[in-house]
């Protein structure tokens, strides 16, 4: 089975978005190696979200209103602005707020309370590894105000860990499959481009 285990170093080091919740009640880390450059992985992250966006690439019947997550890059979703909402479900007005991003480097989402406090953050970080591959590291951190169905954190923690692992693993595998099956940015432009040959080009 393909590993989504973060290394000890990946779990311990500071990642973008950590500064938003200085003392988290919990932190969950996962990672996957994708044999594609960062530029080919980034568009799949940029278009996440339900509704008119690409979906979450996880179990669509649970987190995407049974709509199948996109298997192509959607050009209209590639322009990002800090503060925009990535809808949690189709038709929902609530969702994850884009807190920070650097194209091809990282994207940080968060869920905010009505008082604009950070209930949780969800960081997606892209790093170069050997042979032109990319390491996608994902970290979710819960703030002091985070609650899971009203349960005290000591009771919710093991449940959250299990559920998050199942959904996060599926998402990472979904992103990896899509990035690995798509043509690179270079293959989608210029003379001899694969755009009309069935490649997954924008």
Buried (B, 14 or more C-beta within 10 A) or exposed (E): EEEBEBEEEBBEEEBBBBEBBEEBBBBBBBBBBBBBBBBBBBBBBBBBBBBEBBBBBBBBEBBBBEBEBBBBBBEEBEEBEEEEBBBBBBEEEEBBBBBBBEBBEBBBBBBBEEEEBBBBBBBBBBBEEEEEBBBBBBBBBBBEBBEBEEEEBEEBBEEBEEEBEEBBBBBBBBBBBBBEEBBBBEBBBEEEBBBEEEBBBB
